[in-house]
């Protein structure tokens, strides 16, 4: 049995779930739902008082005096367009397991729309369901890593990779021990940026491939002086982070959007007179080579020479040239 003190919260839940501009609740509807859902009998005076209290607390509620019909929640924590964007992001993120995808979608919808609006948003689906991770420890990993980064503690974990049976298996027999610095989202995956024991450089591991994560009592190595996570991620094309280079590209004007989308607004651009432009980017050698091979028709790497020669070698020695 719900107490009188909870009436206001019960009413708010009813307005969130069952009301919008197209589904206005009359006073009788509210009283019936209070009894049906919460087993509490309320009168009109109680409902009026709860609605006035919610309005005083900042909730945007249309009343009978406004619309001449009844009561509904006018605005919510998220706009419908924002809900759609969040839902689409969750559906398309390969790092979120299918099981948790549905749970997240349900929670997002509850925050931003009535049950009637939710029925209209059933057309979204997991386009690439086969690339959704099978590792169910993703959210636990994020929670543990957040605490470890805050407390500056090292963590250990088993790192997974796919075998030919399409199952995730440990990459090596022993665990990894790292000093965690940050978590980032890139290339539709979540990554842990960290320093691995016995290695001097900073790298990253996909969080959805981390298993059996443990926060140790050992203090993490301090973040290197001058290290900038944002710049590190921007430079690590496809999350290859070794051998960061300043790379000069000559690009067809057709791929201007692609260059800015990939390397950000900070990329230096110089238009040429022949329908091309020059772009200067900072990126890892392996990452930029892998990326440039996908744009052979539109992008030429001018330098450094080692990066250019790496692409030429890949072109000459690929399996199609055998």
PyMOL commands that set and color helices and strands:
alter all, ss='L'
color gray80, all
select helices_A, chain A and resi 4-18+27-38+44-56+64-67+80-92+98-112+115-120+129-131+138-151+207-209+229-235+237-239+253-263+285-295+305-317+319-321
alter helices_A, ss='H'
color red, helices_A
select strands_A, chain A and resi 61-62+72-73+153-162+168-170+176-186+189-196+202-206+210-219+244-252+268-271+276-284+299-303
alter strands_A, ss='S'
color yellow, strands_A
deselect
rebuild
show_as cartoon
